[in-house]
Amino acid sequence: MRRILQWVAFGLAAAAVVGWLALGANRGWTKTTVTRWQKDPVTEIDGPVVEKKFVPGVDVLAVGLAGALALFIVSLFVSKTKNKPVT
C-alpha cells in the first residue's frame, strides 16, 4: 500500500507539472480571459479583444504539488509490512 501511494503521489506531481506546462504555464495567478490586440479591418487601428481562455497559474501548480506531497507524507505513515494470517 505504501508503494502504491508513493506512485500515485509521483503521478499526481507529474500530471500537475505537465498539465501546467501544456495549458500555458502562466507564472502569475490563474486567468480565465486573455486580452490580445487585433487590428480593426475598417479603421486599421489596433484594439484589445478579450477571449475566454483558461490559463493555469502557479496557484493550480501549487495545489497539485501540495496534494502530491500530502499523499507522499500519508504513505510514510502506512505500514510497510503486510500482516499475513497465521495458519
Rosetta blueprint (number, residue, H / E / L):
1 M L
2 R H
3 R H
4 I H
5 L H
6 Q H
7 W H
8 V H
9 A H
10 F H
11 G H
12 L H
13 A H
14 A H
15 A H
16 A H
17 V H
18 V H
19 G H
20 W H
21 L H
22 A H
23 L L
24 G L
25 A L
26 N L
27 R L
28 G L
29 W L
30 T L
31 K E
32 T E
33 T E
34 V E
35 T E
36 R E
37 W E
38 Q E
39 K E
40 D L
41 P L
42 V L
43 T L
44 E L
45 I L
46 D E
47 G E
48 P E
49 V E
50 V E
51 E E
52 K E
53 K E
54 F E
55 V E
56 P L
57 G L
58 V H
59 D H
60 V H
61 L H
62 A H
63 V H
64 G H
65 L H
66 A H
67 G H
68 A H
69 L H
70 A H
71 L H
72 F H
73 I H
74 V H
75 S H
76 L H
77 F H
78 V L
79 S L
80 K L
81 T L
82 K L
83 N L
84 K L
85 P L
86 V L
87 T L
